[in-house]
């Protein structure tokens, strides 16, 4: 097959060979550029979404901190030790703020937020198997502040960003240490098993923000189409200019040299090689010109030799 291809290429004109070479370079360049660019844009899109997710997490953590330091003490003072309102729970506040943010801001409509816990007070915050693994990784590596990647959820693929969640305020243990000290109203709502046995500074869960993968891919596709369109146009113009230049300054001068050489080979000594440049083509024309002069001189010497050495009876005629 390679031999046949080589023979076919050998039968092509120089201009056709150059065109094929440029097309191969064009296709190879576009393919390599497309693959490299797709990876770069995908990485950039993930970084952009990660930055947005971390900004969202910082905002929600600020809400949690505000609820815990400003709202809960005032509510607790009016409710008493055994009183309980969900609005006083930081997780409740952050969830409500996130829901309002999704409703009012189109940029966050497709985001999902969950405070996944190993033993949550509210059963809807129960960590699934995937989230449990993330929590375990955070618990094993205290220096790991965040993680991200892809996961399948409800039949769809998501890109997620997760951070560890731990109790850093001893006042929170009033509701989450033992059922005996927890508010009765909370026990009445959630039971005496949910959200108990928590320990200070221990990783108990994870805050996880998720976004459908198609959002990531859509950003990548849009940027890829735009950039590849520009790159393709630039490549196409470069190939056209290179092809035009090669035909004008290489192929055409060589064809003129070939035509004159063919004329000289058939005896037309009046045909002249025309030098139009000082490059390698010009050097080739000079070489052919010298060869033609040498050939003319050799022919003249040969004719003169034949005249000088004709037989005497030939001279009579």
C-alpha positions in Angstrom: 0.0 0.0 0.0 2.8 2.4 0.9 4.6 1.5 -2.3 1.5 2.2 -4.4 1.0 5.5 -2.6 4.7 6.4 -3.2 4.3 5.6 -6.9 1.2 7.7 -7.1 2.9 10.6 -5.5 5.9 10.3 -7.9 3.4 10.6 -10.8 2.1 13.9 -9.5 3.3 17.3 -10.6 5.4 19.3 -8.1 2.6 21.8 -7.6 0.2 19.0 -6.7 2.8 17.5 -4.3 3.2 20.8 -2.6 -0.6 21.2 -2.3 -0.9 17.8 -0.7 1.9 18.5 1.7 0.3 21.7 2.8 -3.1 20.1 3.2 -1.5 17.4 5.4 0.1 20.1 7.5 -3.2 22.0 7.6 -5.2 18.9 8.8 -2.5 17.8 11.2 -2.2 21.3 12.7 -5.9 21.7 13.1 -6.3 18.3 14.7 -3.5 18.8 17.2 -4.6 22.3 17.9 -8.2 21.2 18.4 -7.2 18.4 20.9 -4.8 20.7 22.9 -7.2 23.6 22.9 -10.2 21.4 24.0 -8.2 20.2 27.0 -7.0 23.7 27.9 -10.5 25.2 27.5 -12.0 22.3 29.5 -9.5 22.9 32.3 -10.2 26.7 32.2 -14.0 26.1 32.3 -13.6 23.8 35.4 -11.4 26.4 37.1 -14.0 29.1 36.4 -16.8 27.0 37.8 -14.7 26.0 40.7 -14.1 29.7 41.5 -17.8 30.4 41.3 -18.6 27.4 43.6 -16.0 28.5 46.2 -17.4 32.0 46.1 -20.8 30.5 46.8 -19.5 28.4 49.6 -17.8 31.3 51.2 -21.0 33.3 51.0 -23.0 30.5 52.6 -20.4 30.0 55.3 -20.7 33.7 56.1 -24.5 33.2 56.4 -23.9 30.2 58.7 -21.5 32.3 60.9 -23.9 35.2 61.1 -26.8 32.9 62.1 -24.7 31.2 64.7 -23.3 34.4 66.3 -26.1 36.9 65.8 -29.4 35.2 65.3 -29.2 32.0 67.4 -28.3 33.8 70.7 -31.2 36.2 70.5 -33.7 33.5 69.6 -32.3 31.2 72.3 -32.8 33.9 74.9 -36.5 34.2 74.0 -37.2 30.5 73.6 -35.4 29.2 76.7 -33.1 26.2 77.0 -35.7 23.7 75.7 -37.0 25.9 72.9 -36.1 25.3 69.3 -36.7 26.9 65.9 -35.2 25.6 62.6 -34.4 29.3 61.7 -31.8 29.3 64.4 -29.9 26.5 62.7 -27.0 27.7 60.5 -27.6 24.9 58.0 -31.2 25.9 57.6 -30.2 29.6 57.0 -27.6 28.7 54.4 -30.1 26.4 52.6 -32.7 29.1 52.5 -30.2 31.7 51.2 -29.1 29.4 48.5 -32.7 28.7 47.4 -33.3 32.5 47.2 -30.1 32.9 45.3 -31.1 30.3 42.7 -34.5 31.9 42.3 -33.2 35.5 41.9 -30.0 34.8 39.9 -30.0 32.9 36.6 -26.3 32.2 37.0 -27.0 29.8 39.8 -30.2 28.1 38.7 -28.5 24.9 37.7 -26.3 24.7 40.8 -27.1 22.2 43.6 -26.0 22.6 47.2 -26.0 20.1 50.0 -24.5 19.9 53.5 -24.0 16.1 53.4 -23.6 14.7 56.9 -22.8 11.3 58.2 -25.4 11.7 61.0 -27.5 14.7 60.2 -30.3 16.2 62.3 -32.5 16.5 59.2 -32.7 13.2 57.3 -32.6 15.0 53.9 -29.0 15.9 54.6 -27.9 12.3 54.9 -24.8 11.6 52.9 -25.0 9.0 50.1 -22.2 6.5 49.4 -20.3 8.9 47.2 -20.5 11.8 49.7 -19.5 9.4 52.5 -16.3 8.6 50.7 -15.5 12.4 50.3 -16.1 12.9 54.0 -13.9 10.0 54.9 -11.1 11.5 52.7 -11.4 14.8 54.5 -11.3 13.1 57.9 -8.1 11.2 56.9 -6.3 14.2 55.5 -6.8 17.2 57.8 -4.8 19.4 55.4 -7.1 18.8 52.5 -9.3 21.9 52.3 -11.3 21.1 49.1 -11.7 18.6 46.3 -13.5 18.5 43.0 -14.3 16.1 40.2 -17.2 14.4 38.4 -19.9 12.3 39.7 -23.2 10.7 38.6 -26.3 11.8 40.3 -30.0 11.0 39.4 -28.9 9.7 36.0 -26.9 12.8 35.1 -23.3 13.6 35.3 -22.2 16.5 37.5 -19.1 18.5 38.2 -18.7 19.1 42.0 -16.7 21.1 44.4 -16.6 20.0 48.1 -15.2 21.3 51.3 -15.1 19.7 54.8 -17.7 20.6 57.4 -16.8 20.4 61.1 -18.2 21.9 64.3 -15.8 24.6 65.5 -18.1 26.3 68.0 -18.7 24.5 71.3 -22.2 26.1 71.6 -23.4 23.9 68.7 -22.9 20.8 70.8 -25.8 21.8 73.0 -28.1 20.4 70.2 -25.8 17.7 69.0 -24.0 16.0 71.9 -26.6 13.9 73.7 -30.4 13.7 73.7 -30.5 14.7 77.4 -29.1 18.2 76.8 -30.7 18.8 73.4 -33.8 21.0 73.2 -37.0 19.0 73.7 -38.6 20.7 70.7 -35.8 19.5 68.5 -36.0 16.0 69.8 -39.8 16.1 69.2 -39.3 17.1 65.5 -36.2 15.1 64.6 -36.0 12.3 67.2 -33.3 11.4 69.7 -31.0 9.6 67.2 -30.5 12.1 64.4 -27.7 14.6 64.7 -26.3 13.3 68.0 -22.8 12.3 69.1 -21.0 15.1 67.3 -17.6 16.1 68.5 -15.8 19.4 68.4 -13.4 20.0 65.4 -14.3 16.6 63.9 -15.1 16.3 60.2 -18.8 15.4 60.3 -19.8 16.1 56.7 -19.1 18.1 53.6 -20.4 21.2 51.8 -20.8 20.2 48.2 -21.8 22.4 45.2 -22.6 20.6 42.0 -23.3 21.7 38.4 -24.4 19.5 35.5 -21.5 18.6 33.2 -23.3 19.9 30.2 -22.8 23.4 31.6 -19.1 22.8 31.7 -19.1 21.3 28.3 -21.2 24.1 26.9 -18.7 26.7 28.0 -15.9 24.6 26.5 -17.8 24.0 23.2 -18.6 27.7 22.7 -15.0 28.8 23.3 -13.7 25.9 21.2 -15.9 26.7 18.2 -14.9 30.4 18.3 -11.2 29.8 18.7 -11.0 26.9 16.2 -12.9 29.0 13.7 -10.3 31.7 14.0 -7.4 29.2 13.9 -8.9 27.5 10.9 -9.2 30.7 9.0 -5.7 31.7 9.8 -4.4 28.2 8.8 -6.4 28.4 5.6 -5.0 31.8 4.7 -1.5 30.8 5.5 -1.8 27.6 3.4 -3.3 29.6 0.5 -0.5 32.3 0.7 2.2 29.6 0.9 0.7 27.7 -2.0 0.4 30.8 -4.1 4.0 31.9 -3.3 5.4 28.4 -4.1 3.6 28.3 -7.4 4.6 31.8 -8.3 8.3 31.8 -7.2 9.2 28.1 -7.4 7.0 26.1 -9.7 6.5 28.6 -12.5 10.2 29.5 -12.8 11.1 25.8 -12.9 8.5 25.2 -15.6 10.0 28.0 -17.7 13.4 26.4 -17.3 12.0 23.0 -18.3 10.4 24.5 -21.5 13.6 26.3 -22.5 15.7 23.1 -21.8 13.3 21.1 -23.9 13.6 23.6 -26.8 17.4 23.6 -26.6 17.4 19.8 -26.5 15.5 19.8 -29.9 18.0 22.1 -31.5 16.5 25.6 -30.8 19.7 27.4 -29.7 17.9 30.7 -29.9 15.8 29.9 -26.8 17.2 31.7 -23.7 16.9 31.0 -20.0 15.4 34.0 -18.2 16.8 34.9 -14.8 14.2 36.5 -12.7 15.6 36.2 -9.2 18.9 35.8 -7.3 17.8 32.8 -5.2 18.4 29.1 -5.8 16.1 29.2 -8.9 18.2 32.0 -10.2 21.3 29.9 -9.6 19.7 27.0 -11.5 19.0 29.3 -14.5 22.6 30.5 -14.5 23.8 26.9 -14.5 21.5 26.0 -17.4 22.6 29.1 -19.3 26.3 28.1 -18.9 25.4 24.5 -19.9 23.7 25.9 -23.0 26.7 28.1 -23.9 29.0 25.1 -23.4 26.7 23.0 -25.6 26.7 25.7 -28.3 30.5 26.0 -28.2 30.9 22.2 -28.3 28.5 21.9 -31.3 30.4 24.7 -33.1 33.8 23.0 -32.4 32.3 19.8 -33.7 31.1 21.4 -36.9 34.4 23.1 -37.4 36.2 19.8 -36.8 34.1 18.1 -39.3 34.7 20.8 -41.9 38.5 20.8 -41.3 38.6 17.0 -41.6 36.4 16.4 -44.6 37.9 14.2 -47.4 39.4 16.0 -50.4 36.8 14.6 -52.9 34.2 15.9 -50.5 35.6 19.5 -50.7 35.2 19.4 -54.6 31.5 19.1 -54.2 
